[in-house]
Amino acid sequence: MYHLVRRLMSTASKSTSQSLQKVAFFSARSYEKDYFNRFNDKSPQDKKLEFDYYSEELTARTARLVHDAGTACAFVNDKLDEACLKTLKDNGVQLLALRSAGFSNVDLKAAEKHEIKVVRVPAYSPYAVAEHAMALLLTLNRHTHKAYNRTKEGNFKLSGLMGFDMHGKTMGIVGGGRIGQCLASICKGFGMKLFYYDIVEMKEMAEFGAKKVELDELLKESDVVSLHCPLNEKTKHLMNKETLEKMKSTAILINTGRGPLVDTKAVVEALKNEKLGGLGLDVVEGEEEIFFKDHYDDVIKNDELNMLLTFPNVIVTGHQAFFTQEAMEAIATNTIGNILEIKETGKCKNEVKLDEGKEKK
């Protein structure tokens, strides 16, 4: 009997290990398939993954599409709530592989309840996001988007295109992690004065000449405020009516972090009342229903976003800050590596635990 049990346990373990190699890949885009297939093809035969690509977002409804896959691969706007995770578990999923750094869309308590491990890509290219934040700032400041449209129509007037020197201006960076550090490096090259706010001292920020200050001082003194902190209960609506009022009326706010860091209704009011000089967003509250899709013939039902798009001093991009060749390579290789690490050892350095979610969700 003992040998029979050992044999059954060994067979079950092998089955589990093999099933993790079949991956149900949701919110799949053609460019992602190219990168994941390319790096998967480079793996040894016994480590190759089998991808089932679905263009649909992963939700409680689409989770029913999973068949014989031990791993589900999800993106940042997939709805990974209790109902979704239960359906995944019922369909044999044991691992949720996020191809993003953020995991605020995952119900980690439900994942633990249903014994689904969660892994993520904690960093792919901080340079990509920091550079996009600067691109938004430069475009808002020098009105290059307006100049481009004018000259295409033969209009070479300069009226309405005046900006300001970046040199000598104060950049306030909220979040001193890797992306914040990359932005600090860029800003140092422009000759900007640097403040940053974080819950901990970041010695790397000091190396770029950034001074750690309280949030109120940062908002009051900065000509530009750029958000690079995680989304959690404490940072949701970090930029709200009260905090926006502390900023200079000429200041520019940049958000390439997470949409809910900014209270959209409050920022719309600040823009309407000319209490904010400019706004650059790569992420927006409620973007899950809008971004990564073509809505040319649709009515966009997000009233706040519609309002934002009418302001001449607002630029919105569709969550593309991460979107560089280097970042896509890192996302593909790290996601595949996370899956194989769990398969082979049952553990992964990039696993997200429930306790971590409480602090950094």
C-alpha positions as CSV (number, residue, x, y, z in Angstrom):
1,M,0.0,0.0,0.0
2,Y,2.8,2.4,0.9
3,H,4.5,1.9,-2.5
4,L,1.1,2.4,-4.3
5,V,0.6,5.7,-2.4
6,R,4.1,6.9,-3.3
7,R,3.5,6.0,-6.9
8,L,0.2,7.9,-7.0
9,M,1.8,10.9,-5.3
10,S,4.7,10.9,-7.8
11,T,2.2,10.7,-10.7
12,A,0.1,13.6,-9.3
13,S,3.2,15.7,-8.8
14,K,4.4,15.0,-12.4
15,S,0.9,15.8,-13.7
16,T,0.9,19.1,-11.8
17,S,4.4,20.0,-13.0
18,Q,3.4,19.3,-16.6
19,S,0.2,21.2,-16.4
20,L,1.9,24.4,-15.4
21,Q,3.6,24.4,-18.8
22,K,0.3,24.9,-20.5
23,V,-0.5,28.6,-20.3
24,A,-3.8,30.3,-20.9
25,F,-2.7,33.7,-22.0
26,F,-5.3,36.5,-21.8
27,S,-5.5,40.0,-23.1
28,A,-3.1,38.8,-25.8
29,R,-1.9,41.3,-28.4
30,S,0.0,40.4,-31.6
31,Y,3.2,42.1,-30.4
32,E,3.1,40.1,-27.2
33,K,2.7,36.8,-29.0
34,D,5.8,37.7,-31.1
35,Y,8.0,38.2,-28.0
36,F,6.7,35.3,-26.0
37,N,6.9,32.9,-28.9
38,R,10.4,34.1,-29.7
39,F,11.8,33.6,-26.2
40,N,9.8,30.4,-25.6
41,D,11.3,28.9,-28.8
42,K,14.8,29.5,-27.4
43,S,14.1,27.3,-24.4
44,P,15.2,23.7,-24.2
45,Q,12.6,21.3,-25.4
46,D,11.7,20.1,-21.8
47,K,11.2,23.7,-20.7
48,K,9.1,25.0,-23.6
49,L,5.7,26.3,-22.6
50,E,2.5,25.7,-24.5
51,F,0.5,28.9,-25.0
52,D,-3.2,29.2,-25.7
53,Y,-3.7,32.9,-26.6
54,Y,-7.0,34.7,-25.9
55,S,-7.6,38.3,-27.0
56,E,-10.3,38.5,-24.3
57,E,-9.6,40.1,-20.9
58,L,-9.4,37.6,-18.1
59,T,-12.6,37.9,-16.1
60,A,-15.0,35.5,-14.2
61,R,-16.8,34.9,-17.5
62,T,-13.7,34.3,-19.8
63,A,-12.0,32.2,-17.1
64,R,-14.3,29.4,-18.3
65,L,-12.3,29.3,-21.5
66,V,-9.4,27.7,-19.7
67,H,-8.9,23.9,-20.5
68,D,-6.1,21.7,-19.2
69,A,-3.9,24.7,-18.4
70,G,-2.3,24.9,-15.0
71,T,-1.2,28.5,-15.5
72,A,-3.2,31.6,-16.4
73,C,-1.2,34.6,-17.7
74,A,-2.9,38.0,-17.1
75,F,-2.2,41.7,-17.7
76,V,-2.7,44.8,-15.6
77,N,-6.4,45.5,-16.5
78,D,-7.7,41.9,-16.2
79,K,-10.3,41.5,-13.4
80,L,-8.8,39.0,-11.1
81,D,-11.5,39.0,-8.4
82,E,-12.9,36.2,-6.2
83,A,-15.3,34.9,-8.9
84,C,-12.6,34.9,-11.6
85,L,-10.0,33.1,-9.3
86,K,-12.6,30.5,-8.2
87,T,-13.4,29.7,-11.8
88,L,-9.8,29.4,-12.7
89,K,-9.2,27.0,-9.8
90,D,-12.2,24.9,-10.8
91,N,-10.7,24.6,-14.2
92,G,-7.4,23.4,-12.9
93,V,-5.3,26.6,-12.7
94,Q,-2.6,26.6,-10.0
95,L,-0.5,29.6,-11.0
96,L,-1.4,33.1,-12.0
97,A,1.5,34.7,-13.9
98,L,1.2,38.5,-14.1
99,R,3.1,40.1,-16.9
100,S,3.1,43.4,-15.1
101,A,4.7,44.9,-12.0
102,G,1.4,46.1,-10.5
103,F,-1.0,43.6,-8.8
104,S,-3.7,45.9,-7.5
105,N,-6.2,44.1,-9.7
106,V,-5.7,40.8,-8.0
107,D,-7.7,39.6,-5.0
108,L,-4.7,38.1,-3.1
109,K,-6.9,36.8,-0.3
110,A,-9.0,34.9,-2.8
111,A,-5.9,33.6,-4.5
112,E,-4.6,32.2,-1.2
113,K,-8.0,30.8,-0.4
114,H,-8.1,28.9,-3.7
115,E,-4.4,27.9,-3.5
116,I,-3.4,29.8,-6.6
117,K,0.2,31.1,-6.5
118,V,0.7,34.6,-8.0
119,V,3.9,35.8,-9.6
120,R,4.7,39.1,-11.3
121,V,7.4,41.0,-13.2
122,P,8.6,43.5,-10.6
123,A,10.7,45.5,-13.0
124,Y,11.0,45.4,-16.7
125,S,12.3,48.8,-17.8
126,P,12.1,51.6,-15.4
127,Y,13.8,53.7,-18.1
128,A,10.9,53.2,-20.4
129,V,8.4,54.6,-17.9
130,A,10.6,57.5,-16.7
131,E,11.4,58.5,-20.3
132,H,7.7,58.5,-21.1
133,A,7.0,60.7,-18.1
134,M,9.6,63.2,-19.4
135,A,8.1,62.9,-22.9
136,L,4.7,63.9,-21.6
137,L,6.3,66.8,-19.7
138,L,8.2,68.1,-22.7
139,T,5.2,67.8,-25.0
140,L,3.0,69.8,-22.6
141,N,5.7,72.4,-21.9
142,R,6.7,73.0,-25.5
143,H,3.4,72.2,-27.2
144,T,5.0,70.0,-29.8
145,H,1.7,68.1,-30.4
146,K,0.1,71.4,-31.4
147,A,3.1,72.5,-33.4
148,Y,3.0,69.2,-35.3
149,N,-0.7,69.6,-36.2
150,R,-0.2,73.2,-37.2
151,T,2.7,72.7,-39.6
152,K,1.0,69.8,-41.2
153,E,-1.7,72.3,-42.3
154,G,0.9,74.9,-43.3
155,N,0.5,77.1,-40.2
156,F,3.9,78.1,-38.8
157,K,2.8,80.8,-36.3
158,L,4.3,80.6,-32.8
159,S,1.4,82.1,-30.9
160,G,0.3,79.8,-28.1
161,L,3.4,77.6,-28.3
162,M,5.6,79.4,-25.6
163,G,7.0,77.1,-23.0
164,F,9.6,77.5,-20.2
165,D,13.2,76.4,-19.6
166,M,13.4,73.1,-17.8
167,H,16.8,74.2,-16.4
168,G,16.4,75.6,-12.9
169,K,12.8,74.4,-12.4
170,T,11.8,72.1,-9.5
171,M,10.7,68.5,-10.2
172,G,8.9,66.8,-7.4
173,I,9.0,63.0,-7.6
174,V,6.5,61.0,-5.6
175,G,8.1,57.6,-5.1
176,G,11.8,57.1,-4.9
177,G,11.9,53.6,-6.4
178,R,13.7,52.5,-9.6
179,I,11.4,54.5,-11.9
180,G,11.7,57.6,-9.7
181,Q,15.4,57.2,-9.7
182,C,15.6,57.0,-13.5
183,L,13.5,60.1,-13.8
184,A,15.7,61.9,-11.3
185,S,18.7,61.0,-13.4
186,I,17.0,62.5,-16.5
187,C,16.0,65.6,-14.6
188,K,19.5,66.1,-13.3
189,G,20.6,66.2,-17.0
190,F,18.2,69.0,-17.6
191,G,19.6,70.9,-14.7
192,M,16.4,70.7,-12.6
193,K,16.2,71.0,-8.8
194,L,14.9,67.8,-7.3
195,F,12.6,67.0,-4.5
196,Y,11.2,63.5,-3.7
197,Y,8.7,62.1,-1.3
198,D,8.8,58.5,-0.1
199,I,8.0,56.6,3.1
200,V,11.7,55.6,3.4
201,E,15.0,57.3,2.7
202,M,16.4,56.3,-0.7
203,K,20.1,56.9,-0.9
204,E,20.1,56.5,-4.6
205,M,17.9,59.6,-4.9
206,A,20.5,61.6,-2.9
207,E,23.1,60.6,-5.5
208,F,21.2,62.5,-8.1
209,G,20.9,65.5,-5.8
210,A,17.3,64.9,-4.8
211,K,16.2,66.1,-1.4
212,K,13.7,64.1,0.6
213,V,10.8,66.3,1.8
214,E,7.3,65.8,3.1
215,L,4.6,65.6,0.5
216,D,3.1,69.1,1.4
217,E,6.4,70.8,0.8
218,L,7.0,68.9,-2.4
219,L,3.6,70.0,-3.8
220,K,4.1,73.6,-2.7
221,E,7.5,74.0,-4.1
222,S,7.5,71.9,-7.3
223,D,7.0,73.2,-10.9
224,V,6.3,69.7,-12.0
225,V,5.0,66.7,-9.9
226,S,5.4,63.2,-11.3
227,L,3.8,60.2,-9.6
228,H,5.8,56.9,-9.4
229,C,4.4,55.3,-6.2
230,P,2.5,52.0,-5.9
231,L,-1.3,52.0,-5.6
232,N,-2.7,50.9,-2.2
233,E,-5.3,52.1,0.3
234,K,-3.0,54.9,1.5
235,T,-2.1,56.2,-2.0
236,K,-5.5,55.9,-3.7
237,H,-6.5,59.5,-4.6
238,L,-3.3,60.8,-3.3
239,M,-3.9,63.7,-5.6
240,N,-7.3,65.0,-4.5
241,K,-9.0,68.3,-4.0
242,E,-6.9,69.2,-0.9
243,T,-3.5,68.1,-2.3
244,L,-4.1,69.7,-5.7
245,E,-4.9,73.0,-4.0
246,K,-1.4,72.9,-2.4
247,M,0.3,72.9,-5.9
248,K,1.3,76.0,-7.8
249,S,-1.5,77.1,-10.2
250,T,1.1,76.9,-13.0
251,A,2.5,73.4,-12.1
252,I,2.2,70.4,-14.3
253,L,1.1,67.0,-12.9
254,I,2.3,63.8,-14.6
255,N,1.0,60.3,-13.8
256,T,2.5,57.2,-15.3
257,G,1.9,55.1,-12.2
258,R,-1.7,53.9,-11.6
259,G,-4.9,55.8,-12.6
260,P,-6.5,55.9,-9.1
261,L,-3.5,57.8,-7.7
262,V,-5.4,60.8,-9.1
263,D,-8.9,61.7,-8.2
264,T,-10.1,62.5,-11.7
265,K,-13.1,64.6,-10.7
266,A,-10.9,66.7,-8.5
267,V,-8.3,67.2,-11.3
268,V,-11.0,68.1,-13.8
269,E,-12.2,70.8,-11.4
270,A,-8.7,72.1,-10.9
271,L,-8.2,72.4,-14.6
272,K,-11.6,74.1,-15.1
273,N,-10.7,76.7,-12.4
274,E,-7.2,77.2,-13.8
275,K,-5.6,75.9,-10.6
276,L,-3.3,73.6,-12.6
277,G,-1.0,74.4,-15.4
278,G,-1.0,71.1,-17.2
279,L,-1.7,67.4,-16.9
280,G,0.0,64.4,-18.5
281,L,-1.6,61.0,-18.0
282,D,-0.7,57.6,-19.2
283,V,-3.1,56.0,-16.8
284,V,-6.7,56.9,-15.9
285,E,-9.3,55.8,-13.4
286,G,-11.6,53.4,-15.1
287,E,-9.2,52.7,-18.0
288,E,-9.9,49.0,-17.8
289,E,-12.9,49.3,-20.1
290,I,-11.2,51.7,-22.5
291,F,-7.4,51.2,-22.9
292,F,-5.8,48.8,-25.3
293,K,-8.8,48.9,-27.6
294,D,-10.0,51.0,-30.6
295,H,-13.1,53.0,-29.8
296,Y,-13.2,55.0,-33.0
297,D,-16.9,54.1,-33.7
298,D,-17.9,53.8,-30.0
299,V,-19.2,56.2,-27.4
300,I,-16.7,56.4,-24.6
301,K,-18.8,56.4,-21.4
302,N,-16.2,57.6,-19.0
303,D,-17.4,61.2,-18.5
304,E,-14.3,62.4,-16.6
305,L,-12.0,61.1,-19.4
306,N,-14.1,62.7,-22.0
307,M,-13.9,66.0,-20.2
308,L,-10.1,65.7,-19.8
309,L,-9.7,65.2,-23.5
310,T,-11.3,68.6,-24.2
311,F,-8.6,70.6,-22.3
312,P,-5.9,72.1,-24.4
313,N,-3.3,71.6,-21.6
314,V,-4.0,67.9,-21.1
315,I,-2.3,65.0,-22.8
316,V,-3.6,61.4,-22.4
317,T,-1.8,58.3,-23.7
318,G,-3.2,54.8,-23.5
319,H,-1.0,53.1,-20.9
320,Q,2.0,53.0,-23.2
321,A,4.8,54.2,-20.9
322,F,6.1,50.6,-20.5
323,F,6.0,49.9,-24.2
324,T,9.6,49.6,-25.5
325,Q,11.4,46.8,-27.1
326,E,13.6,46.3,-24.1
327,A,10.6,46.2,-21.7
328,M,8.8,43.7,-23.9
329,E,11.8,41.5,-23.9
330,A,12.1,41.7,-20.1
331,I,8.4,41.0,-19.6
332,A,8.5,37.9,-21.8
333,T,11.7,36.4,-20.4
334,N,10.8,37.1,-16.8
335,T,7.2,35.8,-17.1
336,I,8.4,32.6,-18.7
337,G,11.2,32.4,-16.1
338,N,8.7,32.8,-13.3
339,I,6.5,30.0,-14.6
340,L,9.4,27.6,-15.0
341,E,10.8,28.5,-11.5
342,I,7.5,27.6,-9.9
343,K,7.2,24.4,-12.0
344,E,10.7,23.2,-11.1
345,T,11.0,24.4,-7.4
346,G,7.5,25.3,-6.3
347,K,8.9,28.7,-5.3
348,C,9.7,32.0,-7.1
349,K,11.5,35.1,-6.0
350,N,8.8,37.1,-7.8
351,E,5.9,35.5,-6.0
352,V,3.3,37.9,-4.5
353,K,2.2,37.1,-1.0
354,L,-1.0,38.2,0.7
355,D,1.0,40.2,3.4
356,E,2.9,42.0,0.6
357,G,-0.4,42.9,-1.1
358,K,-1.6,44.6,2.1
359,E,1.4,46.9,2.1
360,K,2.1,47.4,-1.6
361,K,-1.1,46.6,-3.4
